[in-house]
Amino acid sequence: MWFANFFVAGSMTMVLPFISLYIESLGNFTEKYVQHWSGLTFAVTFVSAFIFSPIWGKVGDRYGRKKILMTSAFGMAVSILLIGFAQSVWQLFMLRFFMGFFAGFIPMSQAFISTQTPKEIAGRVLGTLQTGSITGSLFGPMLGGVLADTFGYADTFKWTSLTIFLSAILVIAAKEFRIEVKAGTKTHYTSKEVMQHIIRNPVLLTVLLISALVQVAHFSIQPILSLFVSELHGPANIAFYSGIAFSAAGLGNLLMSRKWGKIADQYGYIRILVILLFLAGIIYLPGAIVSNLWQLVAIRFVLGVAIGGIIPVRVAYIRQEAPLAMQGEVLGYNNSLRFLGNIIGPVFGGFVSGYLGFSAVFISTSALLIISGVILLISMHRHPKLAKHAA
């Protein structure tokens, strides 16, 4: 699964840095038009993903997650292959929407591994798994930039689909293990029972809702990052330098993801999550005043160090608080809320940058992360028993 995540993340991030540049190549458009459609095209994948994620989670709880992961990989591969043949912005938009039905391979693989992992080492194991997707994300943007500059945007999409087919083959070869359920433990929950469990645990509910806010913050800069790099560095080899800017966060993420998971296993998931949210919010702020590309790269590297632990720590906390037989569905709701943030973030970033400039995106992103930290801190103090560490 580590290698499958590596190939999927690498493939997806190969093309992310130049979505906006691909739109520019499809016609003679104004800068504002490109920025707005970059946000919409980037976000529409997550509309369909938002709808289907809890459904995939529930089906996985009942029938196992391996078949869902195979379906996801094959569906994404076909979608990306077809994107390489898009002739208009509208076709690109619709294909990105279709792709969302199969999106979420990496979050689903986290659920796949999480439910096979003992609670006391969940943070470390999920952090290790995340290094697979991070490593792929690290190499993907730079490789994608080189391919795009060499062969063009459309051909890069076509080549990218092949590596996702490879991920599907790796999943076919994987074996699904299950932790033995104690005698008398409930083996099936209705959706109503799952929702009641979430609502009765205010800290768990807060963690799930913050998933959306974190993704709004993280994805607000993604679709317009290549345009910002172009403004800072100029048009020469823009896809390659956009890839470096994307990859910088991945490098910081790679260095600390497993470490944050291990620290959270020891000191408590909620406590570490609050610290990470505040750190990420503070680090994002200087992005508003950068004057050259390498300052931006440095900030994204440090951001990666801080933000690298948020996903594995969050999933490990859910693993701790949700009974095994409902974990897939709870993680499905978590993924769905993440996708909701992925929908809002790019549109938000595209419109803010279009009307207020790139600096405003960094300021608003910083504020959202700090607000998320404050909300979780308040929830932790109001319900200390629910936020306790239970290894």
Buried (B, 14 or more C-beta within 10 A) or exposed (E): BBBBBBBBBBBBBBBBBBBBBBBBEBEEBEEEBBBBBBBBBBBBBBBBBBEBBBBBBBBBBEEBBBBBBBBBBBBBBBBBBBBBEBEEBEBBBBBBBBBBBBBBBBBBBBBBBBBBBEBEBBBBBBBBBBBBBBBBBBBBBBBBBBBBBEEEBBEBBBBBBEBBBBBBEBBEEBEEEEEEEEEEEEEEBEEEBBBEBBEEBBBBBBBBBBBBBBBBBBBBBBBBBBBBBBEBBEEEBBBBBBBBBBBBBBBBBBBBBBBBBBBBBEEBBBBBBBBBBBBBBBBBBBBBEBEEBEBBBBBBBBBBBBBBBBBBBBBBBBBBBBBBBBBBBBBBBBBBBBBBBBBBBBBBBBBBBBEEEBBBBBBBBBBBBBBBBBBBBEBBEEBEEBBBBEE
